[in-house]
Amino acid sequence: MIPEAATLEGRFWAESLMTDSCTVFRPGSEATDPETGVVSPTFTTAYTGKCKVQSSGLQAKEEAAGATNYYFGQLAVHFPVTSQLRIDDQVVIDASPMDPDLVGLRLRLVEMARGTYKTADRWAVELWVK
């Protein structure tokens, strides 16, 4: 199989696993509330559609007195290759049929894995707290 055909087939299968839906907001210029004087960023919708939330695995961190705390390693969100997202775009998970606890999760895009023959846009993310 030629690489281009294999990549397109891989994109089909990668997108078939994107069963979550999300909205991605892009920060814009700042606006000042005329009543309060508070300056806040404005946002435009950059993407609405399918996505997949992925964790890179469970990590252990030993604390004092021998206690062990667990946390998840790097969190990622996968989008179709055509999504055209950018660093600092902000994601809200709108629906997740396989994990309802993800609904409402707010994340900021940090960096995307890059490559010629990639099957999805895989973004490293961090929690976005308003």
C-alpha positions as CSV (number, residue, x, y, z in Angstrom):
1,M,0.0,0.0,0.0
2,I,1.3,3.5,-0.8
3,P,1.9,5.8,2.1
4,E,-0.8,8.3,1.0
5,A,-3.5,5.7,0.8
6,A,-2.5,4.2,4.1
7,T,-2.6,7.6,5.8
8,L,-6.1,8.4,4.4
9,E,-7.3,5.0,5.6
10,G,-5.7,5.7,9.0
11,R,-7.5,9.0,9.2
12,F,-10.8,7.3,8.5
13,W,-10.2,4.9,11.4
14,A,-8.9,7.6,13.7
15,E,-12.0,9.7,13.1
16,S,-14.2,6.7,13.8
17,L,-12.9,6.7,17.4
18,M,-13.7,10.4,17.8
19,T,-17.1,9.9,19.5
20,D,-16.9,12.9,21.8
21,S,-18.1,16.3,20.5
22,C,-16.5,19.6,21.4
23,T,-16.5,23.3,20.7
24,V,-13.2,25.1,20.3
25,F,-13.0,28.9,21.1
26,R,-10.3,31.2,19.8
27,P,-9.3,34.1,21.9
28,G,-9.7,37.5,20.2
29,S,-9.3,41.1,21.2
30,E,-10.1,42.3,24.6
31,A,-13.4,44.1,25.5
32,T,-14.1,46.4,28.3
33,D,-17.4,46.2,30.2
34,P,-18.8,49.7,30.1
35,E,-20.5,49.4,33.4
36,T,-17.8,47.7,35.5
37,G,-14.6,48.6,33.5
38,V,-13.5,45.0,33.7
39,V,-11.4,44.0,30.7
40,S,-12.0,40.5,29.3
41,P,-10.9,38.6,26.2
42,T,-13.5,37.9,23.5
43,F,-13.8,34.5,21.8
44,T,-14.9,33.3,18.4
45,T,-15.9,29.7,17.6
46,A,-13.0,28.1,15.7
47,Y,-14.4,24.5,15.5
48,T,-17.4,22.5,16.5
49,G,-17.5,18.8,15.9
50,K,-16.0,15.4,16.8
51,C,-13.0,14.9,19.0
52,K,-11.5,12.4,21.4
53,V,-10.0,12.9,24.8
54,Q,-7.0,10.7,25.5
55,S,-4.7,10.3,28.5
56,S,-1.1,9.0,28.2
57,G,-1.4,6.8,31.3
58,L,-1.4,6.7,35.1
59,Q,1.7,8.0,36.8
60,A,2.7,7.6,40.4
61,K,4.3,10.2,42.6
62,E,5.6,9.3,46.0
63,E,4.8,11.8,48.8
64,A,6.3,12.2,52.2
65,A,5.9,9.3,54.8
66,G,5.7,6.7,52.0
67,A,2.2,7.7,50.8
68,T,1.7,7.4,47.0
69,N,-0.5,9.7,45.0
70,Y,-1.6,8.9,41.5
71,Y,-2.3,11.3,38.7
72,F,-2.7,11.0,34.9
73,G,0.1,11.9,32.7
74,Q,-0.2,14.2,29.7
75,L,-3.8,14.7,28.6
76,A,-4.5,15.1,24.8
77,V,-7.4,15.9,22.6
78,H,-7.6,14.4,19.1
79,F,-9.3,16.2,16.2
80,P,-9.7,15.5,12.5
81,V,-6.6,16.7,10.5
82,T,-8.8,19.3,8.8
83,S,-9.6,21.1,12.0
84,Q,-7.1,24.0,11.6
85,L,-6.8,24.7,15.3
86,R,-4.1,26.9,17.0
87,I,-2.1,27.0,20.2
88,D,-4.1,28.8,23.0
89,D,-7.5,27.8,21.4
90,Q,-9.8,26.6,24.2
91,V,-11.8,23.4,24.1
92,V,-15.1,22.6,25.9
93,I,-16.2,19.0,25.8
94,D,-19.9,19.1,24.9
95,A,-20.8,15.4,24.8
96,S,-19.0,12.1,25.5
97,P,-21.1,9.0,25.1
98,M,-18.4,6.7,26.6
99,D,-17.4,9.0,29.5
100,P,-20.1,11.4,30.7
101,D,-17.6,12.8,33.3
102,L,-15.8,14.5,30.5
103,V,-18.8,16.8,29.6
104,G,-18.0,20.4,30.5
105,L,-14.3,19.8,30.7
106,R,-12.4,22.9,29.6
107,L,-8.9,22.6,28.1
108,R,-6.4,24.9,26.4
109,L,-4.5,23.6,23.4
110,V,-0.7,23.7,24.2
111,E,1.1,21.9,21.3
112,M,0.3,19.6,18.4
113,A,2.2,16.5,17.4
114,R,3.3,17.3,13.8
115,G,4.1,15.1,10.9
116,T,3.5,14.5,7.2
117,Y,1.6,11.2,7.5
118,K,-0.4,11.9,10.7
119,T,-3.9,10.4,11.0
120,A,-5.3,13.0,13.5
121,D,-4.4,16.4,15.0
122,R,-3.2,15.2,18.5
123,W,-3.0,18.2,20.8
124,A,-1.4,18.3,24.2
125,V,-3.7,20.2,26.5
126,E,-3.9,21.7,30.0
127,L,-6.9,22.4,32.1
128,W,-8.4,25.8,31.3
129,V,-9.8,27.6,34.3
130,K,-11.8,30.8,33.7
